[in-house]
Amino acid sequence: MDAFDVWSSAADPDFVVTTRGPVPPAEVTRVVRGLGRILRRHGVEGPVRVRLHWPDSAEQTTLVQATIRALGKAYRVQVAGPGRFAATFALERLDLRLGCPPDELSRPWPDPARPTLAVVTGPRAIVRRKDCRLQVATPTAAAKVLDAMDYDAHLFIDAETGADAVVCWTGPLGTRTLRQHRDPVPVLVDDEAAARLCLGGLPHLFYADPHTRRGRLLYRRFDGDLALVTAAGAAVTTEERARERGLQSRAIAPCVRRPLPTAAGVPELTVGVVENLA
């Protein structure tokens, strides 16, 4: 059973923190304060969404993700690390991103704050599928999205050729673009792609679906499982996904809200518990 707490501020309903696991309330307060200082320093206003995934044991890593929208643009940072340090790294990363000139990429590669996902493993499950309306863009514009959203790889439609393409971080040279029909993109079914990624020790894999011929981006999550990005309208049905993963439908329980003790100088937050019932 997976349980999530949703914390929101009465003073700013657009500031929402979702927690999973035994996240200390003081850590939520620390993240809210830190983000508030960063946004004020850069003069940024807009919706803020934060996810804190706290592990049950010290041997596992904490996952922190923060997304903001301002002036028609979205920015996201995602960091995995030990305990409270993950939140500190994420706040520093967002501060760096917002302070970077708009025409420059904000992070080096290899990225010292990003654990390597290029590891050889046994076959892992595709636990999430994202059907996205792909952006038509130049590789330069796609690389800016890659950087702003803290992705390791980004699926888009190449404005020059009209083909599905991926821009990704690679080595010390920065980014690289792969386009269908111009670069060697394999044609694979999803199970074949998952096996190639895991057994080949790849962090992500760009390939074409044999039925739709549309590009797909498979990538490894921080927890080791896999996620798949597809073009909207070119994905399999919900029933096919459930059959492939061997999962049953889940019911969502109603959200119950209760007040959270207020810390000095911090807006009162409320927390709602949402559970996925197997």
Phi, psi and omega per residue, in radians:
M1 nan 2.217 3.126
D2 -1.795 2.246 -3.125
A3 -2.053 2.441 3.133
F4 -2.236 2.434 3.004
D5 -1.884 2.357 3.136
V6 -1.988 1.989 -3.106
W7 -1.821 2.320 3.078
S8 -2.381 2.708 -3.108
S9 -1.676 2.286 3.077
A10 -1.133 -0.558 -3.129
A11 -1.343 -0.507 -3.109
D12 -2.452 1.564 -3.084
P13 -1.147 -0.249 3.103
D14 -1.443 0.017 3.119
F15 -1.855 1.843 -3.043
V16 -2.199 2.313 3.095
V17 -2.069 2.167 3.080
T18 -1.867 2.196 -3.126
T19 -2.038 2.628 3.062
R20 -2.391 2.283 -3.100
G21 1.610 -3.054 -3.053
P22 -1.408 1.098 3.139
V23 -1.284 2.155 3.097
P24 -1.112 2.376 3.097
P25 -0.955 -0.585 3.124
A26 -1.115 -0.523 3.124
E27 -1.248 -0.637 3.066
V28 -1.094 -0.786 3.120
T29 -1.061 -0.740 -3.130
R30 -1.099 -0.717 3.135
V31 -1.174 -0.728 3.122
V32 -1.073 -0.793 3.128
R33 -1.110 -0.795 -3.118
G34 -1.084 -0.772 3.112
L35 -1.124 -0.684 3.123
G36 -1.043 -0.756 3.124
R37 -1.109 -0.743 -3.111
I38 -1.141 -0.790 -3.118
L39 -1.134 -0.687 3.100
R40 -1.160 -0.702 -3.122
R41 -1.072 -0.635 -3.099
H42 -1.696 0.060 3.111
G43 1.116 0.634 -3.084
V44 -1.778 2.304 3.050
E45 -2.267 2.485 3.125
G46 2.706 3.049 -3.136
P47 -1.061 2.453 3.119
V48 -2.191 2.268 3.078
R49 -2.217 2.224 -3.106
V50 -2.206 2.425 3.039
R51 -2.135 2.254 3.077
L52 -2.129 1.988 3.085
H53 -1.879 1.902 -3.055
W54 -1.764 2.230 -3.089
P55 -1.330 2.853 3.109
D56 -1.456 -0.293 -3.126
S57 -2.342 2.736 -3.099
A58 -1.207 -0.330 -3.119
E59 -1.313 -0.331 -3.137
Q60 -1.630 2.876 -3.078
T61 -1.741 2.677 3.036
T62 -1.573 2.441 3.103
L63 -1.960 2.237 3.133
V64 -2.193 2.249 3.106
Q65 -2.335 2.280 3.119
A66 -2.259 2.288 -3.132
T67 -2.233 2.313 3.077
I68 -2.286 2.672 3.065
R69 -2.212 2.213 -3.111
A70 -2.649 2.369 3.081
L71 0.961 0.672 3.086
G72 1.360 0.110 -3.137
K73 -2.112 2.684 3.097
A74 -1.986 2.462 3.068
Y75 -2.278 2.457 3.139
R76 -2.495 2.519 2.974
V77 -2.237 2.566 3.129
Q78 -2.478 2.200 -3.067
V79 -2.398 2.411 2.999
A80 -2.045 2.330 -3.106
G81 -2.980 -3.085 -3.104
P82 -1.359 2.218 2.971
G83 0.775 -2.290 -3.067
R84 -1.177 -0.376 -3.092
F85 -1.124 -0.526 -3.133
A86 -1.068 -0.747 3.111
A87 -1.133 -0.703 3.108
T88 -1.084 -0.792 3.117
F89 -1.072 -0.711 -3.112
A90 -1.137 -0.741 3.125
L91 -1.112 -0.744 3.106
E92 -1.103 -0.664 -3.125
R93 -1.159 -0.735 3.120
L94 -1.176 -0.687 3.107
D95 -1.056 -0.744 3.110
L96 -1.124 -0.748 -3.106
R97 -1.099 -0.803 -3.098
L98 -1.233 -0.442 3.139
G99 -1.533 -0.045 -3.103
C100 -1.483 2.443 3.056
P101 -0.974 2.518 -3.030
P102 -1.066 -0.425 -3.106
D103 -1.629 0.082 -3.133
E104 -2.025 2.561 3.026
L105 -1.370 2.454 -2.921
S106 -1.588 -0.212 -3.013
R107 -2.297 2.609 3.084
P108 -1.410 2.931 3.050
W109 -2.527 2.279 0.020
P110 -1.053 2.585 -3.031
D111 -1.677 2.010 -3.102
P112 -1.125 -0.368 -3.136
A113 -1.556 -0.045 -3.073
R114 -1.950 2.056 3.088
P115 -1.151 2.520 -3.119
T116 -1.189 2.355 3.080
L117 -1.877 0.078 3.123
A118 -1.544 1.344 -3.115
V119 -2.289 2.548 3.106
V120 -1.411 2.219 3.122
T121 -2.428 2.977 2.952
G122 -1.245 3.003 -3.138
P123 -0.992 2.349 3.092
R124 -2.080 2.762 -3.063
A125 -1.417 2.611 2.941
I126 -1.488 1.822 -3.005
V127 -1.699 -0.193 3.133
R128 -2.564 2.423 3.076
R129 -2.174 2.319 -3.122
K130 -2.080 1.992 3.088
D131 -1.660 1.941 -2.972
C132 -2.075 2.524 2.955
R133 -1.378 1.900 -2.988
L134 -1.272 2.477 3.108
Q135 -1.376 2.358 2.979
V136 -1.538 2.060 -2.994
A137 -2.707 2.846 2.965
T138 -1.382 2.798 3.076
P139 -0.995 -0.592 3.129
T140 -1.146 -0.787 3.122
A141 -1.165 -0.668 3.122
A142 -1.145 -0.617 3.110
A143 -1.148 -0.567 3.087
K144 -1.175 -0.666 3.064
V145 -1.150 -0.744 3.088
L146 -0.926 -0.771 -3.103
D147 -1.310 -0.800 -3.079
A148 -1.113 -0.610 -3.097
M149 -1.666 0.063 3.064
D150 1.054 0.611 3.062
Y151 -1.462 2.751 2.942
D152 -1.593 -0.444 3.074
A153 -2.606 2.614 -3.045
H154 -2.420 2.194 -3.133
L155 -1.593 2.277 -3.127
F156 -2.656 3.125 3.061
I157 -1.872 2.155 -3.100
D158 -1.197 2.163 -3.067
A159 -1.154 -0.484 -3.090
E160 -1.368 -0.777 -3.026
T161 -1.801 -0.309 -3.063
G162 1.325 0.122 -3.107
A163 -1.640 2.673 2.998
D164 -1.105 2.495 -3.065
A165 -2.599 2.873 3.092
V166 -2.333 2.365 2.947
V167 -1.929 2.390 -3.068
C168 -2.553 2.788 3.046
W169 -1.332 2.444 3.132
T170 -2.659 2.097 3.022
G171 0.944 -2.800 -3.103
P172 -1.405 -0.066 -3.061
L173 -1.536 -0.035 3.113
G174 1.744 -2.032 -3.025
T175 -1.953 2.772 3.099
R176 -2.377 2.515 3.134
T177 -2.001 2.308 3.049
L178 -2.025 2.266 -3.131
R179 -2.107 2.494 3.007
Q180 -1.093 2.583 3.071
H181 1.253 -0.231 3.095
R182 -1.944 -0.579 3.137
D183 -2.015 2.765 -3.125
P184 -1.242 1.601 3.132
V185 -1.815 2.081 -3.088
P186 -1.216 2.675 3.041
V187 -1.819 2.024 -3.001
L188 -2.491 2.661 2.881
V189 -1.449 2.887 -2.991
D190 -1.088 -0.674 3.135
D191 -1.108 -0.696 3.108
E192 -1.137 -0.714 3.139
A193 -1.129 -0.722 3.130
A194 -1.109 -0.732 3.125
A195 -1.136 -0.717 -3.139
R196 -1.138 -0.719 3.134
L197 -1.127 -0.852 -3.056
C198 -1.195 -0.881 -3.077
L199 -1.265 -0.413 3.112
G200 -1.569 -0.057 3.133
G201 1.160 0.669 -3.095
L202 -1.695 2.518 3.059
P203 -1.358 -0.491 3.123
H204 -2.753 2.854 -3.102
L205 -2.560 2.218 3.065
F206 -1.758 2.185 -3.106
Y207 -2.615 2.974 -3.134
A208 -1.913 2.442 3.079
D209 -1.297 2.330 -3.084
P210 -1.188 -0.353 -3.104
H211 -1.612 -0.852 -3.096
T212 -1.593 -0.341 -3.057
R213 1.111 0.212 3.074
R214 -1.486 2.648 3.119
G215 -1.261 2.571 3.100
R216 -2.339 2.573 3.129
L217 -2.105 1.993 3.087
L218 -1.814 2.330 -3.139
Y219 -2.487 2.750 3.139
R220 -1.571 2.309 3.072
R221 -1.429 2.953 3.129
F222 -1.129 -0.457 3.132
D223 -1.464 0.027 3.090
G224 1.673 -0.358 3.073
D225 -1.339 3.096 -3.005
L226 -1.998 2.664 3.033
A227 -2.297 2.636 -3.046
L228 -2.223 2.259 3.076
V229 -1.879 2.216 3.129
T230 -2.255 2.808 3.061
A231 -1.270 2.432 3.138
A232 -0.996 2.339 -3.133
G233 1.551 -0.090 -3.118
A234 -2.062 0.312 -3.073
A235 -1.786 2.856 3.085
V236 -1.311 2.898 -3.103
T237 -1.352 2.900 3.116
T238 -1.061 -0.694 3.137
E239 -1.116 -0.688 3.115
E240 -1.154 -0.667 3.103
R241 -1.087 -0.819 -3.111
A242 -1.105 -0.684 3.135
R243 -1.165 -0.686 -3.130
E244 -1.155 -0.679 -3.090
R245 -1.570 -0.197 -3.126
G246 1.189 0.580 -3.084
L247 -1.826 2.711 3.041
Q248 -1.772 2.762 3.093
S249 -1.113 2.571 3.140
R250 -2.054 2.511 3.090
A251 -1.716 2.579 3.135
I252 -1.879 2.155 -3.140
A253 -1.327 2.711 3.104
P254 -1.060 2.680 -3.140
C255 -1.493 2.227 3.119
V256 -1.952 2.231 -3.056
R257 -1.914 2.498 3.076
R258 -2.542 2.650 -3.087
P259 -1.245 2.598 3.071
L260 -1.892 2.386 3.112
P261 -0.944 2.403 -3.075
T262 -1.578 2.302 3.048
A263 -1.567 2.734 -3.105
A264 -1.066 2.214 3.065
G265 1.398 0.076 -3.117
V266 -2.037 2.331 3.128
P267 -1.022 2.564 3.130
E268 -1.104 2.363 3.102
L269 -1.946 2.665 2.991
T270 -2.090 2.705 -3.091
V271 -2.237 2.359 3.065
G272 -2.060 2.459 -3.110
V273 -1.785 2.192 3.087
V274 -2.121 2.208 -3.113
E275 -2.099 2.432 2.968
N276 -1.569 2.086 -3.082
L277 -1.706 2.123 -3.120
A278 -1.199 nan nan
